[in-house]
Amino acid sequence: MLEALGLTEEEARTYAALVRSGACPKEQLATLTGLSSGAVGRALDGLTSHGLVSRDEPDGRRVAAQPPDTAGEVLLLHRMQELMTARAAMMRLADEYHASTREQRGQLPVEYTPKAAVPQRVEQIQRGARREVLHFDTPPYSSVDNRIQVEQLAAGVSYRTVYDRHAIDYPGAMERIDQCIEAGEQARVIARIPMKVMIVDRELAILPALGGIGTWPGATVIVQPSPLLDALIELFERVWVDSVPLDLGAGIEGVRPAELDKADVRLLTLLLSGLTDEAVARHLGVGRRTVLRRARSLMDRAGVATRMQLGWYAARRGWIGLSRKRLAVDSSSEGQLGADTVVRGVGDV
């Protein structure tokens, strides 16, 4: 822990031992710390230079720890000052980098990232988000850890994610998605997304350099502000409008509909995401017949004969969080919400 203050591991162990034991001969520290006498000597020299130990006798054989709440505070302030100086230097370099990048954008609006550097680059880009992240999500994944996203959501960064139907069926996917939704993510699903892409603050995008929609985490390209980035943002917005909300329980007005219990909401979420009945059964831990029976129960409650009609009814009743403007547009088309927007891949019972 004390290594964060600039201490070596040996210095941290020696200081902790002195704090616990009180003043003692330096020879005793080898026993207390499990270090060699040479390592203890080097550690004491370092601690002395940091002002964390003092020597009680002229020959320096007896040493004592300085109080952590005073000596440690001084060391902490020095360390913070060093970090602030380093941060200022990095900011100056960042200004130079962006200035040189702006000069090159007319010639090269993309940055190529080789496969080995992709995980670190993706983390840097995601942690650098300040306002919003737009995300097309589809398998395969190098990692299913969503820790960075949850942290960014807690920091006030907005996330809108459109999941490919196959992402929903990925092992552990619903638990991961639920965690993100609870943290504040706006999540939707569609039968097929055109590519895996992440757009940050509408200032840059990262997407696969080669292959089809699922070639991540292979080599990637990072798109800087350009007509290409504008096209990617427009593509996301169009797909977002055509996709189905995964947080079905929120309803149109953001209030969970009283007609549905938690089990109904989860079933409707999975059915309207486009999963097969078998996949829905796997997610719920039930048999396919149970899925069919519960789907029929929802249809009977809605007074409809097909799942397409169930999707339309769910939208009209506020079970699906589509906007009233969107519903008005769909209503003008003879009441057709459409298999492509609500019940992709889901057949009639």
N, C-alpha and C positions, 0 to 999 in steps of 0.2 A: 504493500500500500504506500509506504513512504518513498518508494522509488519514483513516484510521480513528482516528488519535490527535488529530484535530481540526485538522490542518494543511490549508491550501489546496493546490491542485495546484501553484501557483507556489512556495509555501514548501517543499513536498516536493522539487521539482526543484532548487531552490537549495541546500537542505541536502545533498542527495545529491551535488551537484556539489562543494560545499565539502569534504565528507568524502573524496571521491576525489582532489581536487586539492591539498588542504592550504590553509594560509593564503594569501590572494591579495588584490590590490586589488579593491574591489567593482566597478570598471569592467570587469574581466575576466570577471565572472560573466555579463554579458550574452552574451558569446561562448560561454561554457561551457554555458549553459542554453538559449540561443536565445530568451530573453525580452528585452523592451524594458528600457531602463534604469529607466523608471518602475516596471515590474512587479518588477524586481529590488529596487529601493528599498523597495517595499511588503512584499516577501517578507522582506527583512532585518529590517524593523521588527517583523514578526510573529514571526520566529524569535528575535529578541532578547527579545521579551516572553515567549516560551516557554522562554527560557534555553538555546537550542540553538546560538547563535553568540555570539562575543565580538569586540570590536574591539581590535586590537593597537596602534593609534596614537591619539594624542589627537584628531586630526582625524577619526578613524573611517573612513579610506579603506581600511584593510587589515582584513579580517575573517577569522575562523577558526571552524571548527565545533567545538563541544564534543563530547567523546567520546559516541558513541551509547549505550554500555552504562551510562553514568551519567546523563547529561542525559536520554536517551530513557527510562530506567527511571522517573525522577521524573515525566516527562510522562505515561507510561503509568499510573502510580499515580493521578495527578490525574484522568486520563480515566476510570479504573475507578471512582473515587469519585463522579464526576459521574453515571456510568451507574447505579451503585447507588442514588444519590439519586433519579434519574429512575424507576428500577424501583420504589422504595418509594412514590413518588407514584402510579404506575400501579396498584400493588396497592391503595392506599387508594381510588382511583377505582373499581377493580374491585369492592371490597367494597360501595361505595355503589351501584354498578350492580346487583349481585346482590340487594342488599337491596330496592331499588326494584322489581326484576323479580319477586321473591317476592311482593310486595304486589299485583302486577298479575296473577299467574298464575291466580287464581280467575276472572278476567274474560277473559284472553287468553293461552292456553297456547301460541300459535304466534307466530313472528316472520317477517314477509314480507321477502324479499330480492330486489330487482329484478335482472334479467338481468345488467346491467353489473357488479354487485358480487359475483356468484356465485363466480367463480374465486378471488378473494381470501378470501371468506368460507369456502369449502370448505377452503382451505389453512389458515386460522386454526383451524378446527374440528379438522382432522386433526392439526395440530401440537399442539393442546391436549390430545390424548388421553394419558392416563396409564396406563390399565390395558388396555383392549380396544377394538377397533373391529369392529362387525358390519356386513357390507356386501353388498347386492344389487347385482351388476354387470351392466350390459347396455348395448349401443350405443344411440345414437351417443355419441361422445366429443368434447369440445372439445380434449382433450390425452390422449395415451397415456403420458405421463411418469409413472413410478411411483417417482420418486426419493424423495418424501416418505415413502411407505409403507415403502420399504426402510430409510430412516433411522430411522423409528419402530420398525420391527421390531428393528433393531440396538440400539435404546435399551430394549428389553424390553416394548414394547407388543404385545399379542396381536392378531392379525388372523384373523377367520374370514370368508371370502368365498364366496358362492354365485354362480356365473356362469350367466347365461342361455346356452342353447345357441348363440345367435347371436354371443355374445361370443367363444366359442371359435373361431368361423370368421372373426372380424375379422382383417384383415391384421396380421401380426406378433403376434397375441394369444398364441399358445402360448409364444413366446420371452419375452414380458412376464410371463406367468403363471408360467413355469418360474423366472424370476428371483425372483419373489415367494415361491414355494414354497421355493426354496433359502435364502431369507432367513428363512424360518420361518412363512410364511403357511399356514393350513389352508384348502385350496381344494376346493370341490365344484361340481358342475354339475347343472342340471336343465333340462327342456325349455323351461320358461317361468317366469320370475319375475314376481311380481305388480306390481312397480314398482322403480325405481331408488331406493335409500335407503342412507344411512350412519348408523349408530347409534354414538355415542361414549360409552364409559364408562357406558352405560345411563342417562345423564343428559340427553342430547339427541339428536335425529335430524334429518337434513336430507333432504328429498325434493322432487320437482318440485311446483310449485304448480298446474300446468295440464296437460292432455293425457294421453297414454297412458304406457306404461311407459318409453318411450325419450326423453321430453321433458326432457333435461338436455343442456346447461347453460342452460336457460331460467330464468325466475324460480322461486324455491324458497321453501319454508316451513321454518322451524326449529322443531321441536316440543320444548317444555320438559317437565320432569317433570309427568305428567298421566295420566289413564286412556288417552288416545290414544297416548302414548309406551309405556305398558305393553302396549297391543294390538300395536304395531309390533314390540316385542321378542318377544312371544309368536308373532307371525306368522313372524318370522325363525327362531325355534327350531323351529317346525313344518316349515318349508321345509327347514331344515338336516337334519333327521332324514330327510326324504324324498329328499334329493339324493345324488348319487354322488360319492365322493372322486375328485379329479383326480390326487392323488399315489398312483396305484395301486401303485407299486413299494414303498411303505412296508409294505403288508400289515397284518394285524390286530395283530401284536405289534410293529410298527414296524421290521421287518426285511425287506429285499428278498427275495422268494421265489427260491430257487435255480433253480426250473424255468424262469424267464423271464429272457431277456437284455434288454438295454436297448431293442432294437428291438421286442421283443414287448410290453414294458411300454408303450411309446409307442403302438403300434398298438391295444392293448387300451384304453388311456386314451381315445383318439379314438373308437373304436367305441362304447364304453359312454357317451360323453358325448352321444350322440344325433346326431352329424354323419352326413350322407349319405356313401355310399361315395366319391362324387366329391370331397366336401370333405376326407375323410380322405386321399385320394390327393394332393390339392393340398398338404396339410400335410406329407406324407411325401416329396413330390417323386417319386412313382411313378405308374404307371397304375392305372386302376380294376381291371383284371384281376389286378394284383399284390396289391392290397388283398384281393380276393376269395380269391385263392389262399392268402395268409397267414392270413386269417380262418379259412378251411377247415382249415388246418394246426393252428391253435389249438383248433378244435372237435374235430378228430381226436385231438389230444393229450389233451383233456379227456374224450373218449368221449361227446360229445353231438351232437345232430342239429340244433339251432337256436341262434341267438344268444341267445335268452332263457335257454336252458339253460346256455349258456356263461357268461352273467352270474351265474347261480346257482352254477355250479361255481366260478367265480373268487372269489365271496364265501366259499364254503365252504372253499376252499383258502387263503384269506388273501391272494389277489391284490388284492382290494379291501379298503380299510381300514374296513369296517363293524364295529361293535362286536359282541362275542359276544351281548350282550343283544338287539341288533337281529336277529341271525341266529336266535336262539331264538324271537323273536316271529314271524318269517317262517316258521320251520319249523313252528310250530303251525298255520299256514294252509296245510297240505298242500303245503309246499315251494315255495310260489309267492313268489318275490322280486318278480315283477311287472314288466311293461313300463314302468310309470310310475315305478319306482324304480331300475332298472338299465339297461334298454335302450330308453330313450325314443327313438322315432323311428328305430330301427334295425330293419330287416326281416331275415327269415331269408335265409341264403345259398341 
